[in-house]
């Protein structure tokens, strides 16, 4: 038996050594691309030395490029399309998918991502390209209008990308996968920005300017190539990687929260219910929704639960404690039975249900991150300006932003923690709204930094107020 164990140990060591060699070759190829070699120069060396590459190895390469080689995320993003061209056709498809597999069932998040990709391909590669070819030749108003409408529709891709970034990426990060998520988010943002830029060029276009029309169409062609490349990366790298890591319960949570952000060009045919579970109804459905955070399997989520439990123990009282004599004991018992209890403040007392209702009726969006930059809470009223999903709870705020803007987030937090600032404001037009975003450093009575509150409001209606109003509306 000991010989068998030793043989297995030797085989494991040999496999690890072979994988390490492959990793070194792969990384050296990407570094060569970074240093200016062409795809053609490295592609043959790639085939000879490596052959097929797994999605996990691509993840490890991108992480190593950023951590070990010191190549910044922005540079890895630039190289992303180049090294995808090297890998394309060589990614090992060890995950043969049966038609009965969960991800092939309508409503599963992976099925929905792929369904959207087919719609994006159809819209980009047929409709937009056809209209672009005609516009390049004629440079007239009719062609311009069609392309503007096409690009407005393509901008729905933001919902597809946002679901990746705000639902799928947080779960991958809990499994220690950061490189591909940072790189892909940056490329997503570049595509979004490019589509908007081309649309704006078309809006400013002067009819008959054939040189400008040709240049716009060339810019559009490059952008559509990036869109198609992203579809390839999702379906051959990101989604197989996620399927290999995430549990069925985690996919259920993603499916349940997807509608919060929305869908791109199409929607799931119906809700996905795993074969193992009956569809929850009534109170069971409410319980299932409220327990999503509690069942998360990440260390940050466990930290959240631990901290919430500690806070609950110190602040929440059952109905019999701290309630005045005139308070209804029945109401107290009801609150206690619901598991809500009461929260005592210096200036009053509220049930947890009342407190949550107040937060969710405020005409503003609130998000709170703690002193460790971890997202702990957000309000979820019916008209949120920026979508939030429960997957962000326990995630660092840096990972909730695109890599290109993380330096701004860090500078703001540094100023708050150092006491240089207590407030920072931003305002900008978004989708017909005028959005006022305020950040407040939250400090204890002793002045100790406790976290940051984000306060977001559409102030467009407020800006339109004139005169006086002294009579109640009918």
C-alpha angles and dihedrals in degrees: 000000000000089000090054091050091049091048091052090048090051091049091050091050091049091050091050091049092050091049091049090052091051090049092052092050093046093048093048090052092053091047089052089053088049089053093054109271115141127245089248091055095055102031097081092046088051093053094047098044102035114014104180125021128199125227090244091058091052088053091051092047094054091047091049092048091057100036105033105025094038093230106156121241091248091057093048087052090054090049093045096090092043097053090041086060088055093047097041111116091013100075109118110240099204090147101081105184123220117212088242094054113120093244090058092057119098112257096029107124092239091051089050093049090051093044089054091047090057089053092046091051092049093049096043102039100040115020099033095039092049092051091044092054091051093045092050089056101040105025091199136144095256092056093045092052093050092051092048090053090047092053093046087057092045089056086074082082084084089076091051092050093042092056089053093048100042102033112021100034095055091058093047090051089055087061091051096259109138109135100070093041094054093045095046094046089054092051091046089055091048090054092048091050093046094051090050091046093052091046090053091049089053092049089055094042120129113220114250097025096129095174091055091045091053092048092049091051092049089051089048092050091055091049093050089051088056091048091053092045090053090053089054092049092049096049098039102034116013103039096042088049091050092047089054093053113029123082124230090252090056092051089050090054091049091049092049094051099040094091089060088071099029138225137279121243092323141033136222112280090231142335115295114235116181112237091241094060133061116226109267116237135189115340091002090061091051091048091049092052094047093048096055093098094043093057097047111128101215130107093236090051090051088050089052091051092047092050093044090051091051091048090047091053093051101040110025119081127185120246095271096060125071095359117123123245091255093056115107111256088205090059090048092051090047092053091047092048090052089055091240104106122169134299116218117215129182089252102038151323131272136175116245089245091054092046094051091046090053092051091049094049096053111110089233139071116244127195125174128198122187131232089278092056092251120142107242106165145006132179116239109204122163096261106045114170095209117034116242127188130195088247089078092063107106092016120120113250090235090064090050091065133065113264091247093064101038092096089061091050091049093048091051092050092045090055092048094048092047092049092241091125138015099187137029125183135197131178132187142153114260126176097330094320131102103224122205112196119191128184121199128191106228112215135180122243086267091054096254114150110248102171145291130284120209113206116190127182139167101233097178092103090047092052089057094057114117136169120357137308117202102153125078115247117255 
